[in-house]
Amino acid sequence: MEANLNMHSVNLQNRGDCRIKILEIIGNASIGGMENYLESFITNLPPGEFDVTCICPYESLFTDNLRKLGVTDVFITPIEDDPVWRSIQLAVEISRIRHIDILHAHMPKAHVLAGLASCLVQKPVVATVHGMNVTAQEYGIARAVGSHLITNCQEAYTQALALGFPKERLSIVRNSVDTDVFSPGECRGEIRNELGLPRDFPLIGFVGRLAWEKGPDVFLRVANHVHRFFPSAHFVIVGEGEMQEELLQMRSYLQLESCVHFLGWTKDTVAVYRELDILAHTSRSDGTSLVLLEAMACECPSAALAVGGIREIVEHKSTGFLAGAGDWEEVANQIVQLLTHPEKSPIIGAAARRRVETYFNVKTNTLCTGEILRSIASPRVLGGNVNKKRALVSEFSSKR
């Protein structure tokens, strides 16, 4: 491995490569919002300006996708809350051999590894916070090693400020989606055909990991309530996770076997959003939900619990509907109201897409993150007044 890396470095130096070299240290490699964010981020970085190397905790479909996106080197090593020496050693040696300019961490345990490696190689580290809170672990390592934090919602941003985190080392860049990929279009009706449902039966969906923080059990409560008012309504759960058996038991207890359907996971979520009449977003904890943004970009109306950054995505009664955190009954009532007045759905869907195009466009927001990384990277690449550039980027991102 070392010989290959050394040869690669020599080749880059010989051709005068001035790209910013990023080492992405990624704390998970499954199916989820953080992984989708990274694939989209790498895809939309300005071509020829950045060179990306990745460290992941294990091989998966996600690591395969990274390679398909052109990431030449994806290294595998344990990434734990208490990093083992061989993981630290790998991160350090890759940083030295590849002449890494900046380390970019995702999830607290990846931040710990990036922070330790950055201290040994004397390179800056940026950590992207994907949730609606800055954890004590994330805050502690950032203060200890001087990391720059990128948050994806105002709640996490202001929380970090309230804890005393320096403003000049804090940015906010919201998650975003590719509106060319996630767009309205023809509904093929595949879900209804598979389930044997008439076209005029309402279809309400949940999309996400079947994990407690995502609230699939809350969705079942919503489904139970809506079904009382609309017996013809059907509900689909698109996703996989550790709660599946518990959810199957809950479906049986609520006697919803005939109208609640588990579809597993699918890569073609665009087709799902186009077929749903309403997306019910029942997450207990969220920063900037990619699922919600994807559905909105496809002009799918939504009803959501107002947690974390969800309040910053949805304009209540204009681009969707919001209910108080934990108020699943109000989510259900909003769905009933929309099903009662279906003529409102196209208006809400079109307004939702316009909002995503304006504020959550992947090309714009990736450029912003790229500029933050560029501004903090090694002066060898940047030249000029680095501190001034950092201040300008921090000021720009905090206003968004």
N, C-alpha and C positions, 0 to 999 in steps of 0.2 A: 504493500500500500504506500509506504513512504517513498519508494522509488518512483512510483507513478505520480505522486503528488509533487515531488521535487522536479520531475521532468515538465509537469504542467506549469509550475511556477517559472521555470527557465523560459519556456515558450512564451508566456505572458510578458515577461520582462523584455525579451528580444523584440517583440512587436510593439513595445511601448504601451501596454494596456493601462488605461487610466480609469477603468471602471471602479465603482465603489464595490468592495468585496464584503458581502454580508454573510455571517454565519448565523443561520436560523436554528435555534435550539428549541425543540418542540416537545412539550411534556406529554403528548398523547398522539396516537396515530390510528384512531378508530374513525367512525362516522359521526360527524357532529358539526356544530357551528364554527368552532375554532379551526377545524381542518378545512371546511369550506372557505372560510375567510382566507386562509393561507394560500389555497389553490388560486383563488381569485386575485389575491395580492400579487403573487408571483407572475400570473398571466398578464397582469396589466401594468407591471413595472415598465418604464420607458426602455425600449430595446436598445442594447448597446451601452447603457449607462450603469447597469448593476450586474454583478456576478454573484450568484447565490449558491451556497453550500448548506446542506441541512444535516442536523443530527436528530434522530428519532429514537424512541425507546424500543421499537420492534418493527418487523416487516409487516406490511398490510396492503390492502388496496390503496390506502392513502399514499404510502411510499411509492407504489407503482405509478400512481397518478403524478407524483412529483417528478419522477423520471420522464414520464411522457410529456411533461411541461417543459422539459429541457434542463432540469437540474441534474448535472452530470454526476455529482457526488452526493449520495445520501448515505450517511454513516449510521450504524446502529450501536447503541450502548445503553445500559441501564440509566434511567433518569428518575431519581428518587429524591425524597425530601432531605435525606442525609446522603449526599452523593458518595459513591465508592470512588476509590482512587483511580481505577482504570478509566472511569468516565471523565474525571477531571483531566487526566493525562491525555486522553483522546482529544478533548476540546482544545487543550493547550497546543498540542502538536499540529492539529489541523490549522489553528489560528496562525501558528508560526510558518508552516510550510506553504499555506495558501496565501500568506500575507493579508490576512483578514483585517479589514479596517474597522468593523463594528460588529458586535454581537447583539442579536435580536432574539429575545426570549418570549415564550408563550406558555403561560401557566406558572404558578409559584415555584414548583420544583425545578422547572427549566430555568427560572430566574436565578435560583440558588447556584446551579451549575454554571450558568453564564457569568454570574457575579464573581465566583471563585476563579474561573478561567481568566476573566478580564483583569483581575488583580495581578495574575501571574504574567500575562503578556502585555500589560499596560495598554489595553485598548478599551474604548468606551463600550458601555452596554445600555441597550434600550429594552424595556419590558413593556409589551402590550398587555393591558388588563382587559380580559374579555368579558368579565362579569360586571354586575352593577355595583360591586363593592371592591375596595382595595383591602385585601386581607392583611392581618397583622404580619404574616410571613412576608408578603410582597413588600409591605411598607418597610419592614426591618431590613431586608436585604438591600432595598433601594437606598436607604439612608446609609447603610454600612459601606457600600461600594460606589456610591455616587451615581446610581442609574438614573436615566431619564425615563419617566413613565408616560405612556400613551394610554389614555382612557377612551372608552367609546360612548360614554354618556355623561351628562352633567352631574348626575348623582355621585358617581365615582370621582369625578374631577373635584367637586366641591368638598367631598369627604376628605380627599387627600390634602387639600388646602387647610381644612379645619384641623387636621392632625398635625399641621405644621410643615408639610412638605413644601420645599422651595418652589415658587411659581415658575422660575426660570427653568426648572427641570420637570415641567409638567405640561402635557399637551392633551387636547381632546380632538380625536378624529373618529367620526361615527362610522360604524360598519356600513357597507353599501353593496349593491348588487348590479350585475350586468343587465341593463334594461333591453339590450338587444337579444339576450337569451331568454330572460324572463319578461314575456310580453303577452298581451292578449292575442287570441287566435282561435282557430276552429276547435270546438269541443268534439272530440272523437267518440265520447260516450263509452269508453272502454270499461270504466268501473261499473256503470249501470248495466252494461251488457253482461259482464262477468257475474254480477250479483242477481241478474234477472229482474231489474227494476224498471218500471216505466219511466219515460223521459220526464214526466211531470211530477215525479216524486222528489221532494226537496232532499238535497244531499249536503250535510254539514260535516266538516272534517277537522281532525287534529293531525298535525304533522310534527314529528320530533322524536327524540329519544324517549323511551318508556322509563323515565327516571323521575324520582320524587320532585326534583326542582322544576321539571317541565310540566307537572300537573296533569298527567293523563287521567288520574283518578278524579280530578276536578271536572275534566271533560265528560266523564261518565255521569256525574251528577247533573251537569248541564243537559246532557242527552236525555236523561230521565225526566227532567222538568219539561223540556221542549216537546218530548214525545206525548205528553199528556194533552197538549194543545194541538199538536199536529201528528196524529197517529200514522200518517203516510210518510213522515220524515224518516230518513235513514242517516246513519252516522258511520263514518269510516275513521279508523285509527291507522295512520301511515307511519310506521317506525318500528324499532325493535329495542329491547332493553331488559334490565333486570326485573322490572315490575310486571312483565307480561302475565305470569301465572296469577299473581294477585289481581290483576285487572280482569282476567277471565273469570275468576271467582266472584268478583264484584259485579260483573255483567250478569252472571247467573243469579246472584242474590237480588238484583234489581229487575230480573225477568226481562232483560233486553236482548236476549240471544237472537231474536228475529230481526232486529233493526240496527244493532251495533256490529260492525264488521272489522276484523283485524286483517289488514292487507300486507303486513310486513313492510320491509323497506324497498324503495324503488329509486333508481337514479333519475327517472323521468318525472320529477316533481312538477315540471311545467304543465304536463298533461293533467296532473291531479288538480292543480290550482284552477285550470281552465274549466274543469268539470264541476268543481264545488260551487254550491250556491253561496255558502258562507264558510269562512275559516274561523273556528273558535280557538283563540290563543289563550290558554289557561295556565301559563307558566307562573310559578311562584317566585321565580328569580330570573331576571334577564337584564342584559345591558342593552345592546341594540340587536333585536332579534332578526336574524337573517330569514327565517321562515316567514315572519310577518312581512318583511320588506319584499320578499319574492312573491308572496301572494298579492300584495298591493300592486306590484309591477305588472302582474297578470290581470289586473282589474277585478280581483276577487274581493268582495266586501268582507270585513272582519269585525269580530267582537272580541275584546281582550281585557284581561285584568291589568289595571294600571300600576305596574311594578317597574322599578328601575327606569331604564331608558324608553320603555314603551310609551310613556307620556310624551316623549319627545318625537315619537314617530307618528302617532295617530292624532289627527285633529278631530275631537269628539263631535259626532253627528255630521261631520263633513267628509272625512276620508275613512271613517270607520266609527266604531263605538267603544267606549271605555267604561269599565266598572271599577269600583274601589278594590284595592288589594284584598283578595280572599272572598269577595262578594260574587260567588259563582251564580247565585240566583239572579243577580242583575244582568250578568252575561247572558243567561238563558232568556230573560225577559226581553233584552235587546234583540236577540235572534228571533224570538216570537214576533216582535214588532216588525222586523224586516221581512219575515216570511208573510206577514199579514199584508204588507205593502210592497210587493215585489217590484213595482215600478220604480222604487228608489234605488234599487241595486245598481243599474247601469250608471246612474249619476254618481253614486258613492265610489264605484269602482274606477271611473274615469278620473275623479278627483284624487283618489289614492295613487294612481299611476303618476299623475302630474307632480305630486309631492315627492315621490321617490326619484323621479327624473331631476327635480330641482335640488334636493338636499342629500340624497343617498345614492348618487351616481358613482359607480366603482372607478371610473377613469379619473374623475376629479379627486376623489378621496384617496386613491392610491398615490396619485401625484403628491398630495399633501404629506402622506406618510413617508414617501420617498425623499421629499425635501427635508423632513425632520432627520431622517437617517443621514442624509448627505451633510446636513449642517453640523451634526455631531461627530461625524467620521473623522478619520485621521487627517491632520493638516497636510500630510504628504499628498493627499488627493485634492483637498479643497484649496489650500492656499488662502491668503487673505485673512480677514478678521473673523475667526471662528466664533468667538463669543458674541459678536454683533449679529452674525447669522443665526445663532441659536436664539437670541432674544427676538429677532424678527419672526422666526418660525413659531415660537411660543406665543407671541402676541397674535399672530394670524390664526393659529389653531384654537386659541381660547375664545375667540370671537365667533367661531362657527357654531 
